[in-house]
Amino acid sequence: MNPRKVACFVGTRADLWPMRPVIESMHDDPRLVVSLLVSRADERIDVADLSSLAPLVSVGDARASVEPAELARVDGLIARDVARWLERAKPDLLVLLGDRHELLAVALAATLARVPIVHLHGGDITEGAFDDSIRHAVTKLSHLHCTGTADSAERIIGMGEEPWRVQVTGAPGLDAVQRAVPVDLATLLGCVRHPVALVTYHPPTATPERLQDELAALLAALETIPSVIVTAPGPDPGADEIRSRLEAWVAAVPGRVFVANLGEGYPGVLRSVDVVVGNSSSGIVEAPSARVPVVNIGARQNGRPRADGVLDAPTASKIDGALRRALSDDHRERTRAAVNPYGDGASGKRIAELVATAPLDRLLLKRYVDVEHRAVR
């Protein structure tokens, strides 16, 4: 039998490094031939080292700004380019990960081209970001669902998807964290003084009115931390303001560094720092597997299950106290003993196996499975 042709889409660093274990596992499977569709929606991502695993195809163009009209324009270009490539290449399956708005463009192109979609991390909940609605929309356009948790799988089935299409594989980003080794932080910071914080703060897209207070309180709380690594916010509305303020804060005092994108080095840095602070999904999903305490800010990740090492600071006034508690000896011990609800770090092979064996003749013939109606509370 001829190997299946599988395309994977990568738009930003948010889906690049969690997708990598999946790409590697599919590359190693003789039943699969992989191509990588790369959007320049986030100019900071670097996929050059993936060229040995899969041919790279560029779709869309570099984003000039993060204003809504510009985001929509670039997503339109992505949809056009993906549609043209799908028509030429005719892959058997298309793999998408997560909840970025670019995925809607790609999923629409695949739907019109009748290419089945495999969606990773569907069924999750992030009530404080518009990603939540996008993720669920992509779920309904998809044909095979690889979820991070059993709860996410139940949500997808509750959306009317046939149960046989839904598999709990765990979060693939954990694969990279499990095999990562700590790095020498001096290469980033020069002189390292502990504790060291890794900070990622994204625009709270569902509650933009909270940005100013949250960011001000975050920077005030970090004043007590001698070494801080700050990464850039994701390309969403509000990102330019956040990045400008973070860069100015970093430049003001030695012991701080701004890194736009840690790339494949991220899991090693994650295993080396003393605390993770911000509102990134990585703090909820991957950081617990690195046994590092987490302070999760605001509402962006509301709805996701948490390991015991994650402390929530739901309002700006709670950030400082949560950070102090995260660095305490008792919470460090609790973090080391915590179980990550997102899996065991062996998801890439599970997903590759599902992609290699999924019944292609059945995937496009979706039927809605009615579920018990429950009263709205």
Secondary structure, DSSP 8 states (H G I E B T S, - for coil): ---EEEEEEE-SHHHHHHHHHHHHHHHT-TTEEEEEEEETTSTT---GGGGGTS-EEEES---S--SHHHHHHHHHHHHHHHHHHHHHH--SEEEEES--THHHHHHHHHHHHT--EEEESTT---TTSTHHHHHHHHHHH-SEEEESSHHHHHHHHHTT--GGGEEE---THHHHHHH-----THHHHSS--SSEEEEE----TT-GGGHHHHHHHHHHHHTT-SEEEEE---SSTTHHHHHHHHHHHHHHSTTEEEES--GGGHHHHHTT-SEEEES-HHHHHTGGGGT--EEEESSTTTTS---TTEEEE-SGGGHHHHHHHHTSHHHHHHHHH---TT--S-HHHHHHHHHHHS-HHHHT-------------
